[in-house]
């Protein structure tokens, strides 16, 4: 009797333990499902925000088109464009970078003779040779400055400025100097009320490729707006 009874009791206890764990597993599954839904919502919100910013930021081609739009706006208000120059292109870095550095792909073969990395110093390792290596940072976007000089009627310039602000993409006036042209200047044929405007505006664009997305601090100067 005992030979049959004891194994049966053990089997019953094992099955009861499995039944008891169902409630715990169900609760854990519910927690995981809620976490997945939360992450999906965060992903969708991030995607929506990215698309919103994408509509406000220029791409590389649109930056080039901006210069033409400025000239057309100026001509539309009978203003003389004396200068439109590309200024600095400044990268704005993310605090946390996902860029892989060149050293991340370096592996060490234990079978290689380590003396090839040393200068007769048995205590020296490869690590000192990696010190000072520049770390690549991830660029969130580039800030692009544009300097321009216009001359014409002040009221017309206010219309030009308003249309510039109404562009679909982000454009900021960083610096602006307005000088009234003197009608007493014999060499000037400017009518009364004419002004000369020297200003610097800034706009923004996303990196156009991986080479622009992951850079070292000293590299950004080689990229064009």
Secondary structure, DSSP 8 states (H G I E B T S, - for coil): -HHHHHHHHHHHHHHHHHHHHHHHHHHHHHHHHHHHHHHHHHHHHHHHHHHHHHHHSB-HHHHHHHHHHHHHHHHHTT-EEEEEEEEEEEEEE-SS-----GGGG----TTS-GGGGSSS-TT--SHHHHTT----EEEEEEEEEEEEEEEEEHHHHHHHHHHHHTSSS-EEEEEEEEEE--TT-TT----TTEEEEEEEEEEEE--SSHHHHEE-GGGGGGS--
